[in-house]
Structures are given as structure tokens and as C-alpha cells.
């Protein structure tokens, strides 16, 4: 998917991260080659840059309302 971006979320830092899909894949491949762990970011969506920013805006209120006392749902 050319010009694709990813929306990622970190539970540890409770924030979003947006980056090009090819950058994410390169980082993952580097981690595989070096046999090192990945970050705690979870991919929530792959799409165009505009769609990714729209999704982040849509969910930002939920992320901002979370507190340190919130326990993850497993």
C-alpha cells in the first residue's frame, strides 16, 4: 500500500504514534534481525494520512480520559 500510514497506541505511555507503514516495517525487520524486542506500540489502523489523523482525533478523548488507576482489560 503506497503512501500508507499507521496509527499506533502505547498502553505504557498512553499516547498515539503515527508513522509511515514502510518505516514501521523497517523497524520491525531491524528488530527481527537484531533479535531484540519491539516497543509496546500496537497498530490500531492502516490507511491514508488523513484517515489516520481522523481516527486519532476520534479516539483521543478516550485516551486522555484514562488515568493511571485504570487497569487494562485482558
LINZITA-V624432 format. One record per helix or strand of 3 or more residues. SS is the DSSP state (a for helix, b for strand). FROM is the first residue (numbers start at 0). TO is the last residue. If there is no record, write none. Layout:
((SS:FROM:TO) (SS:FROM:TO))
//
This chain:
((b:4:9) (b:14:19) (a:20:33) (b:40:46) (a:48:64))
//
